[in-house]
């Protein structure tokens, strides 16, 4: 019987369906944002690893709001990056090639990594552009 007493129980408010996890998550986001401002450290929270009720998710979405930036990336499936109303706080979802949700994150960063261009890719772009310019100036 002592093992049953060790099981953690989370009470969900029946009227709202809120577990309180969304509010705790908002506190964690505030701490990550403070670290970004103070030390330049970025952070991320894996939403799929958390016990969020549908009401928690709705509450979190409502509290974070919508920002001005939204981007979609097509690479091995689709990824959507949405800025929240708090600059530096991003809601990022990744789907596999079949459209199934594979990851959902809150990223606290100036720019989500999936949107940043890799330095080698920039070097490749420069080489291609230079080759294209050379071809047009030589008439080929």
N, CA, C and O atoms as CSV, one atom per row, in Angstrom:
chain,resi,resn,atom,element,x,y,z
A,1,UNK,N,N,0.814,-1.195,0.000
A,1,UNK,CA,C,0.000,0.000,0.000
A,1,UNK,C,C,0.857,1.257,0.000
A,1,UNK,O,O,0.397,2.304,-0.456
A,2,UNK,N,N,2.083,1.188,0.495
A,2,UNK,CA,C,2.926,2.374,0.547
A,2,UNK,C,C,3.310,2.845,-0.851
A,2,UNK,O,O,3.547,4.038,-1.039
A,3,UNK,N,N,3.379,1.948,-1.842
A,3,UNK,CA,C,3.714,2.355,-3.197
A,3,UNK,C,C,2.613,3.227,-3.794
A,3,UNK,O,O,2.905,4.136,-4.571
A,4,UNK,N,N,1.370,2.971,-3.449
A,4,UNK,CA,C,0.268,3.784,-3.954
A,4,UNK,C,C,0.368,5.212,-3.443
A,4,UNK,O,O,-0.004,6.153,-4.144
A,5,UNK,N,N,0.863,5.375,-2.236
A,5,UNK,CA,C,0.995,6.711,-1.668
A,5,UNK,C,C,2.087,7.520,-2.356
A,5,UNK,O,O,2.102,8.747,-2.256
A,6,UNK,N,N,3.003,6.846,-3.056
A,6,UNK,CA,C,4.091,7.533,-3.734
A,6,UNK,C,C,3.691,8.054,-5.113
A,6,UNK,O,O,4.445,8.813,-5.722
A,7,UNK,N,N,2.542,7.668,-5.605
A,7,UNK,CA,C,2.094,8.111,-6.928
A,7,UNK,C,C,1.603,9.551,-6.833
A,7,UNK,O,O,0.734,9.880,-6.025
A,8,UNK,N,N,2.179,10.394,-7.675
A,8,UNK,CA,C,1.778,11.801,-7.690
A,8,UNK,C,C,0.417,11.948,-8.352
A,8,UNK,O,O,0.143,11.339,-9.386
A,9,UNK,N,N,-0.414,12.751,-7.750
A,9,UNK,CA,C,-1.749,12.996,-8.281
A,9,UNK,C,C,-1.890,14.489,-8.527
A,9,UNK,O,O,-1.589,15.305,-7.656
A,10,UNK,N,N,-2.349,14.834,-9.721
A,10,UNK,CA,C,-2.574,16.233,-10.073
A,10,UNK,C,C,-4.074,16.432,-10.214
A,10,UNK,O,O,-4.719,15.773,-11.030
A,11,UNK,N,N,-4.627,17.334,-9.425
A,11,UNK,CA,C,-6.057,17.606,-9.448
A,11,UNK,C,C,-6.359,18.610,-10.551
A,11,UNK,O,O,-5.735,19.668,-10.628
A,12,UNK,N,N,-7.315,18.271,-11.397
A,12,UNK,CA,C,-7.749,19.153,-12.462
A,12,UNK,C,C,-9.049,19.792,-12.036
A,12,UNK,O,O,-9.979,19.110,-11.605
A,13,UNK,N,N,-9.110,21.115,-12.159
A,13,UNK,CA,C,-10.325,21.834,-11.808
A,13,UNK,C,C,-11.437,21.434,-12.773
A,13,UNK,O,O,-11.303,21.664,-13.975
A,14,UNK,N,N,-12.528,20.844,-12.290
A,14,UNK,CA,C,-13.561,20.342,-13.200
A,14,UNK,C,C,-14.252,21.428,-14.020
A,14,UNK,O,O,-14.648,21.172,-15.157
A,15,UNK,N,N,-14.404,22.622,-13.479
A,15,UNK,CA,C,-15.099,23.675,-14.215
A,15,UNK,C,C,-14.276,24.173,-15.401
A,15,UNK,O,O,-14.829,24.453,-16.465
A,16,UNK,N,N,-12.969,24.283,-15.226
A,16,UNK,CA,C,-12.138,24.885,-16.260
A,16,UNK,C,C,-11.320,23.857,-17.034
A,16,UNK,O,O,-10.960,24.105,-18.185
A,17,UNK,N,N,-11.021,22.719,-16.435
A,17,UNK,CA,C,-10.146,21.733,-17.063
A,17,UNK,C,C,-8.678,22.102,-16.947
A,17,UNK,O,O,-7.819,21.426,-17.513
A,18,UNK,N,N,-8.380,23.182,-16.211
A,18,UNK,CA,C,-6.995,23.623,-16.043
A,18,UNK,C,C,-6.320,22.845,-14.923
A,18,UNK,O,O,-6.902,22.643,-13.857
A,19,UNK,N,N,-5.098,22.414,-15.169
A,19,UNK,CA,C,-4.331,21.690,-14.153
A,19,UNK,C,C,-3.372,22.600,-13.401
A,19,UNK,O,O,-2.818,22.204,-12.375
A,20,UNK,N,N,-3.172,23.809,-13.896
A,20,UNK,CA,C,-2.185,24.713,-13.313
A,20,UNK,C,C,-0.837,24.616,-14.007
A,20,UNK,O,O,0.052,25.432,-13.761
A,21,UNK,N,N,-0.681,23.616,-14.876
A,21,UNK,CA,C,0.599,23.436,-15.560
A,21,UNK,C,C,0.895,24.578,-16.533
A,21,UNK,O,O,2.057,24.938,-16.724
A,22,UNK,N,N,-0.127,25.144,-17.141
A,22,UNK,CA,C,0.100,26.251,-18.081
A,22,UNK,C,C,0.667,27.462,-17.352
A,22,UNK,O,O,1.581,28.114,-17.856
A,23,UNK,N,N,0.138,27.769,-16.176
A,23,UNK,CA,C,0.651,28.905,-15.413
A,23,UNK,C,C,2.092,28.663,-14.964
A,23,UNK,O,O,2.913,29.580,-14.972
A,24,UNK,N,N,2.392,27.429,-14.573
A,24,UNK,CA,C,3.769,27.093,-14.203
A,24,UNK,C,C,4.689,27.230,-15.416
A,24,UNK,O,O,5.825,27.689,-15.297
A,25,UNK,N,N,4.196,26.838,-16.556
A,25,UNK,CA,C,4.957,26.946,-17.788
A,25,UNK,C,C,5.212,28.407,-18.154
A,25,UNK,O,O,6.297,28.747,-18.625
A,26,UNK,N,N,4.238,29.256,-17.945
A,26,UNK,CA,C,4.415,30.693,-18.194
A,26,UNK,C,C,5.501,31.274,-17.287
A,26,UNK,O,O,6.270,32.135,-17.714
A,27,UNK,N,N,5.566,30.810,-16.046
A,27,UNK,CA,C,6.629,31.245,-15.133
A,27,UNK,C,C,7.996,30.805,-15.657
A,27,UNK,O,O,8.966,31.561,-15.598
A,28,UNK,N,N,8.060,29.583,-16.165
A,28,UNK,CA,C,9.323,29.075,-16.711
A,28,UNK,C,C,9.729,29.878,-17.950
A,28,UNK,O,O,10.907,30.183,-18.135
A,29,UNK,N,N,8.756,30.217,-18.791
A,29,UNK,CA,C,9.042,31.030,-19.976
A,29,UNK,C,C,9.588,32.395,-19.560
A,29,UNK,O,O,10.518,32.908,-20.182
A,30,UNK,N,N,9.012,32.982,-18.512
A,30,UNK,CA,C,9.503,34.271,-18.009
A,30,UNK,C,C,10.951,34.151,-17.542
A,30,UNK,O,O,11.753,35.055,-17.776
A,31,UNK,N,N,11.294,33.035,-16.881
A,31,UNK,CA,C,12.679,32.830,-16.432
A,31,UNK,C,C,13.620,32.690,-17.628
A,31,UNK,O,O,14.717,33.248,-17.629
A,32,UNK,N,N,13.191,31.950,-18.635
A,32,UNK,CA,C,14.022,31.796,-19.833
A,32,UNK,C,C,14.210,33.125,-20.548
A,32,UNK,O,O,15.295,33.412,-21.053
A,33,UNK,N,N,13.169,33.928,-20.594
A,33,UNK,CA,C,13.263,35.246,-21.227
A,33,UNK,C,C,14.222,36.148,-20.447
A,33,UNK,O,O,14.980,36.915,-21.041
A,34,UNK,N,N,14.187,36.053,-19.124
A,34,UNK,CA,C,15.127,36.819,-18.292
A,34,UNK,C,C,16.565,36.375,-18.551
A,34,UNK,O,O,17.468,37.211,-18.579
A,35,UNK,N,N,16.792,35.077,-18.739
A,35,UNK,CA,C,18.134,34.573,-19.051
A,35,UNK,C,C,18.592,35.056,-20.429
A,35,UNK,O,O,19.769,35.361,-20.624
A,36,UNK,N,N,17.666,35.124,-21.374
A,36,UNK,CA,C,18.009,35.621,-22.709
A,36,UNK,C,C,18.424,37.082,-22.632
A,36,UNK,O,O,19.418,37.484,-23.238
A,37,UNK,N,N,17.668,37.870,-21.892
A,37,UNK,CA,C,17.979,39.294,-21.752
A,37,UNK,C,C,19.272,39.485,-20.968
A,37,UNK,O,O,20.129,40.271,-21.371
A,38,UNK,N,N,19.420,38.775,-19.853
A,38,UNK,CA,C,20.561,38.991,-18.962
A,38,UNK,C,C,21.865,38.378,-19.412
A,38,UNK,O,O,22.918,39.007,-19.308
A,39,UNK,N,N,21.808,37.147,-19.916
A,39,UNK,CA,C,23.041,36.438,-20.268
A,39,UNK,C,C,23.128,36.045,-21.728
A,39,UNK,O,O,24.143,35.501,-22.161
A,40,UNK,N,N,22.078,36.312,-22.497
A,40,UNK,CA,C,22.088,35.914,-23.897
A,40,UNK,C,C,21.868,34.424,-24.099
A,40,UNK,O,O,22.063,33.905,-25.198
A,41,UNK,N,N,21.458,33.730,-23.029
A,41,UNK,CA,C,21.234,32.276,-23.119
A,41,UNK,C,C,19.847,31.985,-23.670
A,41,UNK,O,O,18.852,32.559,-23.227
A,42,UNK,N,N,19.798,31.086,-24.639
A,42,UNK,CA,C,18.523,30.675,-25.209
A,42,UNK,C,C,18.038,29.418,-24.502
A,42,UNK,O,O,18.800,28.769,-23.785
A,43,UNK,N,N,16.777,29.077,-24.701
A,43,UNK,CA,C,16.235,27.874,-24.086
A,43,UNK,C,C,15.008,27.402,-24.831
A,43,UNK,O,O,14.436,28.128,-25.644
A,44,UNK,N,N,14.615,26.183,-24.543
A,44,UNK,CA,C,13.437,25.611,-25.189
A,44,UNK,C,C,12.711,24.699,-24.214
A,44,UNK,O,O,13.315,24.109,-23.318
A,45,UNK,N,N,11.413,24.597,-24.406
A,45,UNK,CA,C,10.566,23.726,-23.591
A,45,UNK,C,C,9.840,22.791,-24.541
A,45,UNK,O,O,9.175,23.238,-25.476
A,46,UNK,N,N,9.968,21.497,-24.303
A,46,UNK,CA,C,9.298,20.486,-25.114
A,46,UNK,C,C,7.876,20.312,-24.595
A,46,UNK,O,O,7.672,19.715,-23.538
A,47,UNK,N,N,6.901,20.823,-25.322
A,47,UNK,CA,C,5.509,20.767,-24.870
A,47,UNK,C,C,4.960,19.350,-24.866
A,47,UNK,O,O,4.060,19.042,-24.084
A,48,UNK,N,N,5.483,18.480,-25.725
A,48,UNK,CA,C,4.975,17.113,-25.774
A,48,UNK,C,C,5.363,16.303,-24.545
A,48,UNK,O,O,4.746,15.278,-24.257
A,49,UNK,N,N,6.362,16.747,-23.835
A,49,UNK,CA,C,6.801,16.002,-22.650
A,49,UNK,C,C,6.040,16.417,-21.394
A,49,UNK,O,O,6.273,15.870,-20.316
A,50,UNK,N,N,5.126,17.385,-21.531
A,50,UNK,CA,C,4.414,17.919,-20.371
A,50,UNK,C,C,2.965,17.439,-20.336
A,50,UNK,O,O,2.342,17.255,-21.382
A,51,UNK,N,N,2.433,17.239,-19.135
A,51,UNK,CA,C,1.036,16.815,-19.013
A,51,UNK,C,C,0.075,18.003,-19.091
A,51,UNK,O,O,-0.439,18.470,-18.075
A,52,UNK,N,N,-0.154,18.478,-20.305
A,52,UNK,CA,C,-1.054,19.612,-20.508
A,52,UNK,C,C,-2.433,19.117,-20.933
A,52,UNK,O,O,-2.553,18.289,-21.836
A,53,UNK,N,N,-3.457,19.622,-20.283
A,53,UNK,CA,C,-4.822,19.310,-20.696
A,53,UNK,C,C,-5.164,20.193,-21.901
A,53,UNK,O,O,-4.469,21.177,-22.153
A,54,UNK,N,N,-6.214,19.861,-22.645
A,54,UNK,CA,C,-6.625,20.748,-23.730
A,54,UNK,C,C,-6.892,22.177,-23.233
A,54,UNK,O,O,-6.585,23.140,-23.935
A,55,UNK,N,N,-7.457,22.316,-22.041
A,55,UNK,CA,C,-7.700,23.648,-21.473
A,55,UNK,C,C,-6.384,24.355,-21.152
A,55,UNK,O,O,-6.279,25.569,-21.328
A,56,UNK,N,N,-5.380,23.610,-20.684
A,56,UNK,CA,C,-4.060,24.187,-20.424
A,56,UNK,C,C,-3.467,24.753,-21.718
A,56,UNK,O,O,-2.936,25.864,-21.732
A,57,UNK,N,N,-3.560,23.984,-22.794
A,57,UNK,CA,C,-3.012,24.411,-24.079
A,57,UNK,C,C,-3.714,25.685,-24.563
A,57,UNK,O,O,-3.065,26.624,-25.024
A,58,UNK,N,N,-5.026,25.702,-24.455
A,58,UNK,CA,C,-5.797,26.886,-24.861
A,58,UNK,C,C,-5.411,28.098,-24.030
A,58,UNK,O,O,-5.260,29.201,-24.554
A,59,UNK,N,N,-5.253,27.882,-22.727
A,59,UNK,CA,C,-4.856,28.964,-21.817
A,59,UNK,C,C,-3.470,29.478,-22.186
A,59,UNK,O,O,-3.245,30.688,-22.223
A,60,UNK,N,N,-2.552,28.577,-22.454
A,60,UNK,CA,C,-1.190,28.953,-22.821
A,60,UNK,C,C,-1.188,29.747,-24.131
A,60,UNK,O,O,-0.521,30.776,-24.236
A,61,UNK,N,N,-1.925,29.271,-25.112
A,61,UNK,CA,C,-2.038,29.990,-26.388
A,61,UNK,C,C,-2.609,31.394,-26.186
A,61,UNK,O,O,-2.110,32.368,-26.751
A,62,UNK,N,N,-3.650,31.480,-25.380
A,62,UNK,CA,C,-4.289,32.779,-25.134
A,62,UNK,C,C,-3.346,33.729,-24.397
A,62,UNK,O,O,-3.283,34.914,-24.725
A,63,UNK,N,N,-2.619,33.224,-23.416
A,63,UNK,CA,C,-1.709,34.073,-22.639
A,63,UNK,C,C,-0.516,34.546,-23.464
A,63,UNK,O,O,-0.072,35.684,-23.316
A,64,UNK,N,N,0.002,33.680,-24.330
A,64,UNK,CA,C,1.162,34.055,-25.139
A,64,UNK,C,C,0.765,34.917,-26.334
A,64,UNK,O,O,1.545,35.761,-26.774
A,65,UNK,N,N,-0.422,34.715,-26.851
A,65,UNK,CA,C,-0.909,35.540,-27.951
A,65,UNK,C,C,-0.144,35.325,-29.244
A,65,UNK,O,O,0.727,34.461,-29.342
A,66,UNK,N,N,-0.492,36.130,-30.227
A,66,UNK,CA,C,0.118,36.047,-31.561
A,66,UNK,C,C,1.028,37.238,-31.787
A,66,UNK,O,O,0.673,38.373,-31.469
A,67,UNK,N,N,2.191,36.976,-32.333
A,67,UNK,CA,C,3.116,38.039,-32.694
A,67,UNK,C,C,2.983,38.388,-34.158
A,67,UNK,O,O,1.991,38.050,-34.803
A,68,UNK,N,N,3.988,39.063,-34.677
A,68,UNK,CA,C,3.951,39.554,-36.051
A,68,UNK,C,C,4.578,38.611,-37.057
A,68,UNK,O,O,4.368,38.772,-38.259
A,69,UNK,N,N,5.346,37.623,-36.597
A,69,UNK,CA,C,6.113,36.783,-37.518
A,69,UNK,C,C,5.577,35.356,-37.510
A,69,UNK,O,O,5.318,34.766,-36.461
A,70,UNK,N,N,5.422,34.827,-38.719
A,70,UNK,CA,C,5.039,33.428,-38.898
A,70,UNK,C,C,5.806,32.919,-40.108
A,70,UNK,O,O,5.845,33.582,-41.144
A,71,UNK,N,N,6.418,31.740,-39.980
A,71,UNK,CA,C,7.179,31.168,-41.089
A,71,UNK,C,C,6.905,29.684,-41.177
A,71,UNK,O,O,6.637,29.021,-40.174
A,72,UNK,N,N,6.975,29.172,-42.398
A,72,UNK,CA,C,6.820,27.737,-42.624
A,72,UNK,C,C,8.053,27.247,-43.361
A,72,UNK,O,O,8.507,27.872,-44.320
A,73,UNK,N,N,8.589,26.127,-42.907
A,73,UNK,CA,C,9.779,25.541,-43.506
A,73,UNK,C,C,9.409,24.144,-43.999
A,73,UNK,O,O,8.795,23.368,-43.267
A,74,UNK,N,N,9.779,23.822,-45.239
A,74,UNK,CA,C,9.536,22.498,-45.804
A,74,UNK,C,C,10.870,21.771,-45.914
A,74,UNK,O,O,11.657,22.044,-46.821
A,75,UNK,N,N,11.122,20.857,-45.003
A,75,UNK,CA,C,12.348,20.057,-45.019
A,75,UNK,C,C,12.076,18.795,-44.206
A,75,UNK,O,O,11.953,18.857,-42.982
A,76,UNK,N,N,11.982,17.656,-44.880
A,76,UNK,CA,C,11.665,16.384,-44.218
A,76,UNK,C,C,10.327,16.455,-43.487
A,76,UNK,O,O,10.169,15.846,-42.428
A,77,UNK,N,N,9.384,17.174,-44.025
A,77,UNK,CA,C,8.107,17.455,-43.377
A,77,UNK,C,C,7.983,18.960,-43.233
A,77,UNK,O,O,8.855,19.704,-43.680
A,78,UNK,N,N,6.905,19.409,-42.612
A,78,UNK,CA,C,6.741,20.860,-42.482
A,78,UNK,C,C,6.952,21.300,-41.041
A,78,UNK,O,O,6.621,20.590,-40.092
A,79,UNK,N,N,7.502,22.469,-40.916
A,79,UNK,CA,C,7.690,23.088,-39.610
A,79,UNK,C,C,7.057,24.464,-39.664
A,79,UNK,O,O,7.180,25.178,-40.660
A,80,UNK,N,N,6.385,24.828,-38.593
A,80,UNK,CA,C,5.783,26.152,-38.500
A,80,UNK,C,C,6.383,26.858,-37.293
A,80,UNK,O,O,6.459,26.301,-36.198
A,81,UNK,N,N,6.803,28.086,-37.516
A,81,UNK,CA,C,7.391,28.911,-36.469
A,81,UNK,C,C,6.496,30.130,-36.312
A,81,UNK,O,O,6.277,30.884,-37.260
A,82,UNK,N,N,5.977,30.311,-35.094
A,82,UNK,CA,C,5.109,31.468,-34.832
A,82,UNK,C,C,5.668,32.260,-33.663
A,82,UNK,O,O,5.932,31.722,-32.588
A,83,UNK,N,N,5.839,33.537,-33.900
A,83,UNK,CA,C,6.240,34.415,-32.810
A,83,UNK,C,C,5.016,34.633,-31.927
A,83,UNK,O,O,3.902,34.778,-32.430
A,84,UNK,N,N,5.219,34.657,-30.626
A,84,UNK,CA,C,4.121,34.992,-29.724
A,84,UNK,C,C,4.092,36.513,-29.564
A,84,UNK,O,O,4.910,37.219,-30.154
A,85,UNK,N,N,3.169,37.005,-28.781
A,85,UNK,CA,C,3.115,38.453,-28.563
A,85,UNK,C,C,4.285,38.946,-27.719
A,85,UNK,O,O,4.464,40.150,-27.539
A,86,UNK,N,N,5.076,38.017,-27.204
A,86,UNK,CA,C,6.281,38.354,-26.438
A,86,UNK,C,C,7.480,38.092,-27.341
A,86,UNK,O,O,7.816,36.941,-27.619
A,87,UNK,N,N,8.118,39.156,-27.795
A,87,UNK,CA,C,9.258,39.004,-28.702
A,87,UNK,C,C,10.319,38.135,-28.053
A,87,UNK,O,O,10.640,38.284,-26.874
A,88,UNK,N,N,10.849,37.232,-28.846
A,88,UNK,CA,C,11.853,36.290,-28.341
A,88,UNK,C,C,11.240,34.986,-27.862
A,88,UNK,O,O,11.972,34.052,-27.535
A,89,UNK,N,N,9.905,34.897,-27.810
A,89,UNK,CA,C,9.219,33.660,-27.408
A,89,UNK,C,C,8.483,33.141,-28.638
A,89,UNK,O,O,7.596,33.805,-29.173
A,90,UNK,N,N,8.865,31.946,-29.078
A,90,UNK,CA,C,8.370,31.358,-30.322
A,90,UNK,C,C,7.678,30.026,-30.048
A,90,UNK,O,O,8.135,29.247,-29.211
A,91,UNK,N,N,6.579,29.765,-30.752
A,91,UNK,CA,C,5.887,28.468,-30.690
A,91,UNK,C,C,6.256,27.749,-31.984
A,91,UNK,O,O,5.912,28.212,-33.072
A,92,UNK,N,N,6.950,26.627,-31.873
A,92,UNK,CA,C,7.484,25.917,-33.028
A,92,UNK,C,C,6.897,24.512,-33.085
A,92,UNK,O,O,6.954,23.770,-32.105
A,93,UNK,N,N,6.334,24.149,-34.234
A,93,UNK,CA,C,5.811,22.793,-34.419
A,93,UNK,C,C,6.504,22.150,-35.615
A,93,UNK,O,O,6.742,22.796,-36.635
A,94,UNK,N,N,6.817,20.887,-35.471
A,94,UNK,CA,C,7.437,20.108,-36.543
A,94,UNK,C,C,6.538,18.915,-36.846
A,94,UNK,O,O,6.073,18.231,-35.934
A,95,UNK,N,N,6.297,18.673,-38.128
A,95,UNK,CA,C,5.515,17.526,-38.573
A,95,UNK,C,C,6.376,16.682,-39.503
A,95,UNK,O,O,7.205,17.204,-40.249
A,96,UNK,N,N,6.166,15.368,-39.446
A,96,UNK,CA,C,6.923,14.477,-40.320
A,96,UNK,C,C,6.324,14.505,-41.725
A,96,UNK,O,O,5.380,15.251,-41.986
A,97,UNK,N,N,6.868,13.700,-42.619
A,97,UNK,CA,C,6.424,13.685,-44.017
A,97,UNK,C,C,4.962,13.265,-44.149
A,97,UNK,O,O,4.314,13.601,-45.140
A,98,UNK,N,N,4.435,12.539,-43.170
A,98,UNK,CA,C,3.024,12.116,-43.192
A,98,UNK,C,C,2.105,13.147,-42.546
A,98,UNK,O,O,0.894,12.938,-42.473
A,99,UNK,N,N,2.674,14.266,-42.075
A,99,UNK,CA,C,1.869,15.320,-41.468
A,99,UNK,C,C,1.590,15.118,-39.990
A,99,UNK,O,O,0.829,15.882,-39.396
A,100,UNK,N,N,2.191,14.103,-39.388
A,100,UNK,CA,C,1.983,13.830,-37.962
A,100,UNK,C,C,2.894,14.717,-37.126
A,100,UNK,O,O,4.052,14.942,-37.476
A,101,UNK,N,N,2.365,15.214,-36.030
A,101,UNK,CA,C,3.147,16.069,-35.142
A,101,UNK,C,C,4.316,15.275,-34.573
A,101,UNK,O,O,4.116,14.232,-33.951
A,102,UNK,N,N,5.531,15.763,-34.783
A,102,UNK,CA,C,6.704,15.054,-34.259
A,102,UNK,C,C,7.378,15.829,-33.133
A,102,UNK,O,O,8.076,15.235,-32.312
A,103,UNK,N,N,7.182,17.141,-33.081
A,103,UNK,CA,C,7.742,17.937,-31.995
A,103,UNK,C,C,6.965,19.243,-31.888
A,103,UNK,O,O,6.499,19.798,-32.883
A,104,UNK,N,N,6.840,19.711,-30.660
A,104,UNK,CA,C,6.198,21.002,-30.400
A,104,UNK,C,C,6.961,21.656,-29.265
A,104,UNK,O,O,7.081,21.099,-28.174
A,105,UNK,N,N,7.472,22.841,-29.534
A,105,UNK,CA,C,8.367,23.500,-28.590
A,105,UNK,C,C,7.988,24.956,-28.390
A,105,UNK,O,O,7.420,25.602,-29.270
A,106,UNK,N,N,8.315,25.448,-27.216
A,106,UNK,CA,C,8.380,26.887,-26.989
A,106,UNK,C,C,9.873,27.190,-26.974
A,106,UNK,O,O,10.608,26.668,-26.136
A,107,UNK,N,N,10.319,28.034,-27.902
A,107,UNK,CA,C,11.725,28.417,-27.954
A,107,UNK,C,C,11.852,29.868,-27.521
A,107,UNK,O,O,11.103,30.733,-27.974
A,108,UNK,N,N,12.799,30.119,-26.647
A,108,UNK,CA,C,13.078,31.475,-26.193
A,108,UNK,C,C,14.449,31.836,-26.760
A,108,UNK,O,O,15.488,31.393,-26.272
A,109,UNK,N,N,14.411,32.650,-27.799
A,109,UNK,CA,C,15.603,32.960,-28.577
A,109,UNK,C,C,15.306,34.147,-29.492
A,109,UNK,O,O,14.149,34.368,-29.849
A,110,UNK,N,N,16.320,34.907,-29.876
A,110,UNK,CA,C,16.050,35.979,-30.832
A,110,UNK,C,C,15.556,35.441,-32.179
A,110,UNK,O,O,14.712,36.060,-32.826
A,111,UNK,N,N,16.084,34.289,-32.596
A,111,UNK,CA,C,15.719,33.676,-33.864
A,111,UNK,C,C,15.768,32.163,-33.717
A,111,UNK,O,O,16.818,31.616,-33.380
A,112,UNK,N,N,14.661,31.474,-33.959
A,112,UNK,CA,C,14.691,30.011,-33.864
A,112,UNK,C,C,15.724,29.419,-34.823
A,112,UNK,O,O,15.875,29.875,-35.956
A,113,UNK,N,N,16.416,28.414,-34.353
A,113,UNK,CA,C,17.519,27.821,-35.104
A,113,UNK,C,C,17.100,27.343,-36.494
A,113,UNK,O,O,17.885,27.425,-37.438
A,114,UNK,N,N,15.878,26.849,-36.623
A,114,UNK,CA,C,15.429,26.339,-37.922
A,114,UNK,C,C,15.365,27.451,-38.977
A,114,UNK,O,O,15.405,27.163,-40.173
A,115,UNK,N,N,15.268,28.700,-38.556
A,115,UNK,CA,C,15.203,29.820,-39.495
A,115,UNK,C,C,16.571,30.426,-39.815
A,115,UNK,O,O,16.711,31.179,-40.779
A,116,UNK,N,N,17.561,30.100,-39.016
A,116,UNK,CA,C,18.901,30.661,-39.229
A,116,UNK,C,C,19.607,29.885,-40.343
A,116,UNK,O,O,19.568,28.655,-40.369
A,117,UNK,N,N,20.239,30.596,-41.244
A,117,UNK,CA,C,20.967,29.962,-42.338
A,117,UNK,C,C,22.339,29.514,-41.854
A,117,UNK,O,O,23.061,30.272,-41.206
A,118,UNK,N,N,22.689,28.280,-42.176
A,118,UNK,CA,C,23.986,27.712,-41.832
A,118,UNK,C,C,25.090,28.449,-42.594
A,118,UNK,O,O,24.916,28.797,-43.762
A,119,UNK,N,N,26.205,28.681,-41.940
A,119,UNK,CA,C,27.321,29.426,-42.539
A,119,UNK,C,C,27.807,28.772,-43.839
A,119,UNK,O,O,28.121,29.478,-44.798
A,120,UNK,N,N,27.872,27.440,-43.886
A,120,UNK,CA,C,28.296,26.744,-45.104
A,120,UNK,C,C,27.307,26.976,-46.243
A,120,UNK,O,O,27.704,27.085,-47.403
A,121,UNK,N,N,26.021,27.051,-45.910
A,121,UNK,CA,C,25.008,27.308,-46.932
A,121,UNK,C,C,25.134,28.730,-47.478
A,121,UNK,O,O,24.885,28.966,-48.660
A,122,UNK,N,N,25.516,29.665,-46.628
A,122,UNK,CA,C,25.743,31.042,-47.082
A,122,UNK,C,C,26.952,31.069,-48.017
A,122,UNK,O,O,26.921,31.744,-49.046
A,123,UNK,N,N,28.005,30.349,-47.671
A,123,UNK,CA,C,29.198,30.295,-48.527
A,123,UNK,C,C,28.851,29.683,-49.883
A,123,UNK,O,O,29.322,30.158,-50.917
A,124,UNK,N,N,28.033,28.638,-49.884
A,124,UNK,CA,C,27.596,28.018,-51.131
A,124,UNK,C,C,26.776,29.004,-51.958
A,124,UNK,O,O,26.948,29.086,-53.175
A,125,UNK,N,N,25.892,29.746,-51.310
A,125,UNK,CA,C,25.077,30.751,-52.020
A,125,UNK,C,C,25.961,31.811,-52.663
A,125,UNK,O,O,25.718,32.229,-53.794
A,126,UNK,N,N,26.988,32.244,-51.937
A,126,UNK,CA,C,27.915,33.238,-52.481
A,126,UNK,C,C,28.612,32.694,-53.719
A,126,UNK,O,O,28.713,33.392,-54.729
A,127,UNK,N,N,29.090,31.464,-53.656
A,127,UNK,CA,C,29.784,30.859,-54.794
A,127,UNK,C,C,28.856,30.737,-56.002
A,127,UNK,O,O,29.267,31.009,-57.129
A,128,UNK,N,N,27.614,30.332,-55.773
A,128,UNK,CA,C,26.662,30.207,-56.879
A,128,UNK,C,C,26.338,31.566,-57.494
A,128,UNK,O,O,26.265,31.700,-58.716
A,129,UNK,N,N,26.143,32.577,-56.638
A,129,UNK,CA,C,25.842,33.916,-57.140
A,129,UNK,C,C,27.020,34.481,-57.933
A,129,UNK,O,O,26.836,35.079,-58.992
A,130,UNK,N,N,28.218,34.287,-57.414
A,130,UNK,CA,C,29.401,34.770,-58.122
A,130,UNK,C,C,29.548,34.074,-59.475
A,130,UNK,O,O,29.900,34.717,-60.464
A,131,UNK,N,N,29.282,32.766,-59.528
A,131,UNK,CA,C,29.350,32.028,-60.791
A,131,UNK,C,C,28.293,32.535,-61.771
A,131,UNK,O,O,28.556,32.671,-62.966
A,132,UNK,N,N,27.104,32.812,-61.257
A,132,UNK,CA,C,26.029,33.334,-62.102
A,132,UNK,C,C,26.372,34.713,-62.641
A,132,UNK,O,O,26.122,35.004,-63.810
A,133,UNK,N,N,26.947,35.568,-61.789
A,133,UNK,CA,C,27.347,36.905,-62.216
A,133,UNK,C,C,28.466,36.828,-63.255
A,133,UNK,O,O,28.464,37.583,-64.228
A,134,UNK,N,N,29.417,35.924,-63.054
A,134,UNK,CA,C,30.524,35.755,-63.994
A,134,UNK,C,C,29.998,35.285,-65.324
A,134,UNK,O,O,30.486,35.725,-66.365
A,135,UNK,N,N,29.015,34.402,-65.326
A,135,UNK,CA,C,28.435,33.883,-66.574
A,135,UNK,C,C,27.704,34.977,-67.331
A,135,UNK,O,O,27.777,35.037,-68.558
A,136,UNK,N,N,27.001,35.839,-66.616
A,136,UNK,CA,C,26.255,36.892,-67.307
A,136,UNK,C,C,27.163,38.007,-67.812
A,136,UNK,O,O,26.854,38.646,-68.818
A,137,UNK,N,N,28.267,38.247,-67.134
A,137,UNK,CA,C,29.177,39.314,-67.594
A,137,UNK,C,C,30.042,38.845,-68.753
A,137,UNK,O,O,30.508,39.661,-69.548
A,138,UNK,N,N,30.261,37.531,-68.855
A,138,UNK,CA,C,31.071,37.019,-69.984
A,138,UNK,C,C,30.186,36.661,-71.162
A,138,UNK,O,O,30.690,36.320,-72.232
A,139,UNK,N,N,28.885,36.731,-70.984
A,139,UNK,CA,C,27.966,36.474,-72.086
A,139,UNK,C,C,27.642,35.016,-72.306
A,139,UNK,O,O,27.085,34.681,-73.351
A,140,UNK,N,N,27.957,34.130,-71.380
A,140,UNK,CA,C,27.642,32.705,-71.569
A,140,UNK,C,C,26.380,32.308,-70.867
A,140,UNK,O,O,25.978,31.146,-70.928
